[in-house]
Amino acid sequence: MRPRRRPIEQSRPTNRDTTRINDAIRVPRVRLIDDDGAQLGIKTTDEARDYAYGKNLDLVEVAAQADPPVAKVMDYGKYKYEQEQKAKQARKHQSQIHVKEIKLRPKIGVHDYNTKKGHVERFLNQRAKVKVTIMFRGRESSHPERGRDLLLRLADEVKEIGVIESQPLLDGRNMVMVLGPTRNAGAKRDAENEDAQGSQETVHGDGDGQDPALEAPPDDAAGSPGEESPGEAEAGAERRASRA
């Protein structure tokens, strides 16, 4: 018969709070610390508990291995909340490190090399680390200096945005170097984004205006097509009268 599996809830460890507070403290005596940090000496657990209850607070065992154990008067619910908030802020400010990898051959062509270098620059500008690997095949492994020279050349060409964090090291049939972003990495991209945003705002700001060169001339500068001046109208009337 196949053994019965334990329920998932029992097989997975749970992060339970094992801190003993109030009635869960079973030792006969404790060294009591007040909520302001003052040492109150050794008290029976009942006395310490009554003292905490009298201040509408909790009695919390903070050093169970001491003799006698140390207990402190505090608002345990508030304490737990503050600890959770601190842990949350610490996780929020942790920087995630991304590592990208680029593989090269010792006899790589110029076009392929420039393409790979462009990838390295893009990764560094994204503030990620780059692991550059030279792959040796056959007799190429007998000349590791060629791979080293290629890696150092790459590092020199991207030195404005990348710095060597791990020097080229031979690992089996491969040679590996790690580049890390400098403070200048991503600065050019951020500046271009700001310029593009500023240009877009300028276009939006001038959109309601009109080019002065396209404005229509004033009415007194030119007459309407086919309209005669007063002098021309009088001369025409005289010609028609003489013909009659």
Secondary structure, DSSP 8 states (H G I E B T S, - for coil): -------HHHHS--------BGGG---SEEEEE-TTS-EEEEEEHHHHHHHHHHTT-EEEEEETTSSS-EEEEE-HHHHHHHHHHHHHHHHHT-----EEEEEE-TT--HHHHHHHHHHHHHHHHTT-EEEEEEE--GGGGG-HHHHHHHHHHHHHHTTTTEEEEEEEEEETTEEEEEEEE-TTTTHHHHHHHHHHHHHHHHHHHTTT---GGGS---TTTS--TT---HHHHHHHHHHHHHH-
